[in-house]
Amino acid sequence: MKFVTYEYKNETSGGILLDSKIVPIQEVMRGLKLPEINGLLEFIELADDKLIRIIESIIKSKKLQTFELSEVKLLAPIPYPKRNVFCIGKNYEDHAKEIKITQISDNFIPEYPIYFTKAASPAIATGDNICFSKEVTTQVDYEAELSVIIGKEGTNIKLEDVEEYIFGYTVVNDVSARDLQVKHKQWFKAKSLDTFCPMGPVIVHKNDIAFPVELNIQCRVNGDLRQNSNTRNMIFDIAYIVSDLSKGFTLKPGDIICTGTPAGVGMGFQPPKMLKDGDVVECYVENIGIIVNAVLTSKNQAK
């Protein structure tokens, strides 16, 4: 199943995408003796494997209210995560090698995952603009990433049990201001500017993607293929990341973990190919979908 967050008549709701139609989660849950929920994040916190099977059965057996996809605006699946988005740095060897020539990272292939976080307030959807002021940054870059959505609270999760704690998967563009990464000697601010977390278009439930996850991942800028790899090429796979991150640290339903980006980012070219006003960035992961965002630059304005 594919789960979405959408806006219809100025109201935000969670839904299930069936081809070109959306079934509201409220509609599917009606009649079940469960707490009333509306948003997708609330649903993820509640949805265990048993509930997923019940919902699949309801969708197959009942005529339900639906909306045409064209009637609604898709939002990021989790527009306002409860916690920062967790990220893994330098998790593809080819990407780790391509940034050796820059000042934003040490010159090595990591032996252990490099963790950092980015704020998303909100994460933006496919079709929204990546906006930034040239007075703040002039070196904005793209990073297509497969992201894991945690579905069950867990600490010290064993490698062999990781899939049990996953709800599903989505696509994130880990937009990054490279000059700010160098300036501040760390990555948080450079990756947390407003609109720097495009996400979506859907969350695909784990039942629809084989584990271990081996999916093609790509990024295009103005139609030019920049990144082209497969998640099997990650240095640390999803099982390792989730298990290791959970050691002494409780993962919670709705947590988002970005698993790193392959080679082909703008700063890896000579000369660099940074994003500019009017560029269109497409980030794609096989079996999940594509997020498309235009770049809009402006002068910094106080609010």
N, C-alpha and C positions, 0 to 999 in steps of 0.2 A: 504493500500500500504506500501511496504517496500522500504525505501530510503537508498542509499549507496553512499560512495565516493570510487572511484577505480582508479587504475593506469593502463594505457594501452599504450604501446610503449612510455614510459617515460612522458606521459601526464596525468595529474590528472583531473578527471571529476566527476560530480554527475550523478547518475542514479537511475533507479527504478528496483528493483529485482522482476522478475517474474519466480518463480520456480528456474531453473538453468540458466536463461538468464537475462542479464542486458540491459535495454533500456536506452540509454543516455538521460539525461534531455534535452540537445540541440535538439535531434531528436523529442521529444514530443512537445517541445515549438515552433518548426519551423512553421511559418505561423501565429502564434498568434501575435497580435499587442501589444507586450510587450517588455521591454528592454531586450537586449541579455544577457543571463546569462550562466554560465558554472558550477560553483561550487555549492554544496548543500547548503552551508550557504547563498549564494545569493538567491537561490530558496526559502529557508525558510523565508527570509525577504520579499519576494514578495507574497508567496502563502497564499491566503485566502481561505475560504470554497468554493467560486465560482470557483476559479482556480483549486482546487482539483477535483471538479465535472467535469470540462471540460477535465482535464487530464485523469480521469477515462474513460470518453466517448471516447477520442482519442485512448486510449490503446485497448479498446474493438472493435473499428470500423476500425482501420487502420492497415495495415501491416507496421511495423516499423523496422528500422535497430536494430539489437541486437548483443550482445556479449555473448559467453558462459562464465559462471562464471569461468570456468577453464582457460580461456584466459587472465584473468585480475588478478591483486593483489588488494584485498580489503584493504582499509585504514580505519582508524577510521572515522566514519561518519562526524565528525567535527574535523579534525586534529589540526587546529589552531583556537581555540575559540577566539572571539574578546575580551572577558574578562575572568578573572579567573573562574574556575568551582566553583559554589556555593555548599556547603556541609552542611549537618545536622548531628550533633554529637549525639550519644546516643538516637537514635529514635526508638529503639526496647527495651522494658523493660528487656527482657532476656539478651540482650547485655549490657545494663547499669548495670545489676547486676553482670555479669561475669567480668567486669573490675573494680569492687570495690576493688579487691585485688591488683590492680596495682597502679603505681604512676602517671598515665597520666591524671587522671580526678578526680574531687571531688566525694565524696561518696554519690550520690543522684540520684533519678529519676527526670529528668528535668520537671519543671512546664511550661517552655516556650522553644521553639526551640533554640538549640545551633548552631549558624551560624559560619562558617569559610570558607575560600576559599583555593583552590590549583591551582597551575599553571600547564598548559598542553602545552608544547612547543617542540614537538607536543604531542597530545594524540597518543598512539600506537594502532595498530590493532590486531585482533586475528591472531595468528601465529608469532607475533613479540616477542622478548625476553624482560623480565623484567631484567634490568641490574643494578648492583650496585657494589661498591667497598667495601670490608671488612675493608678498612682503614677509610671509612666514616661511615658505619653502619654495625652492626652484628645482628640486630634484625628486620628483614623485615617481614611484615605481610600482609595478604590479607583481603579484605573486599568487598564482592559481594553486589552491590547496583542497584536498579532500579533508573534510572535517567530521569528527565522530561526535554523536550526541549521546550522552550518558542517560540511561533509563532507570537505573536502580542505584541506591546509595551503597557505597562500598569502600572499605579500607583494607589495605594489604591484600588486594585481589590477586589470586594465583593466576599464572599465565594461562593455564588450561580452562579457567573459569571466566575469562574476560568477556567473551561474546554474550554471556548471560547478563552482563551489566550494561550492554549497549542497547540503545533504543533504535538508532538508525544513523544515516549519513546524509551530509549536505555538502555544498560547494561554498567556499569562502575565498574572496580575493583579499589577501593580507596586504592592502595598500600601505606603502611605506615611504616616508620622507627621508631619503638617504642622507641629505646634508644634516638633518637633525640627529640622525643616528651617530654621525661622526662628531657633531658639536657636543652632544650630551654624554657621549661615551657609554650609552646604554640605549635600549630600543623602545622603551614604553611610550614616551611622548611621540616619537617619530611614527609610531604605528597606531596612535590613538586619536589623531585629529578627527574632527567631525567628518562623517561620510566615509571614513577609511575602512569600513568593514562591510562591503557588499556580501550578501549571503542569500542562498536559495538555489533554484526557485522553490524547491521542495525539500522535505526530509523523507528519504526513502527508508522504510522500515527494514531492519536487519534481515528479516525473513526473505527478502527479495534480492539479497546480495550475498553471494557465497563467501564463506570465511575459511581461510584468510583472504582478505580483500585484495584483488588484483584487477585494477580498473585503469583504463587509459585516462590521462590527464593532459589538458592542453590549454594554452592561452594564445589568443590572437589580438593584435592591435591593428585596427583599420584593415582587417582581413589578412594581415601578415602573420603567419604562424611563428610564434616566438618560443613557446614552451611545448614540448611534445614528449611525454614519458609514460610510465605506468607505475602505479603505486607499489608494485612488487619490487621496485628499485629503491624503496626507502631503506636507509641504514638501520633504523629501528622500526620494526613493524608495529601495527596497531596493538597487538597483544602485549608486546614489550612495553610500549608507551603507557598504556592504561595501567598495567600491573605496576610498573616502576613509579609512575606519578602517584599512585594510590598508597605507596608505602609511607605510613605515618601521616597520610593526608587523605581526608574523606572526600571522595567524589560524590556528587549529588545529582539527582535527576535534573536534566536540562543543562548540565554543564556541557560546554562546547570545547572540543580539543582539535585544533588545526594541526595537521600532521606534517607540515613542511612543504616546500616547493621545489620543483626540479630546475635544472639549468634553463637559461634563456631569459632571465630577468633583464630589465633594461640596463642596469649597471654592469652587467656582464659583457656588454658589447664594447668594442673600441672603434669609434667613440661611443659613449653611453647613449642609449635610446630612452630618454626619460619621457614621461607623459606630458603632453602639451594640450592647450585649449583645443577642444573639438575632437580629440582622439576618442575612438570607441574601443573599449576593452571587452573581450569575450573570454570568460573562464568556463571551462567545460570539464566535467567528469562523467565518464561512461556510466550509463544506467541511472544517472541522477538528473543531469540536465545542464543547462547553460545559463549563466548570469551575464547580462549585457549592460554596460554602464558607460555613458559618455563622460568626458572630462570637461569641467567648467572652471576656469580660473577667474579671479577677481582681485581687486584691491582690498586690503584688510579694512573692515569697517567695524567700529565699536558698536556694541548693542547696549 
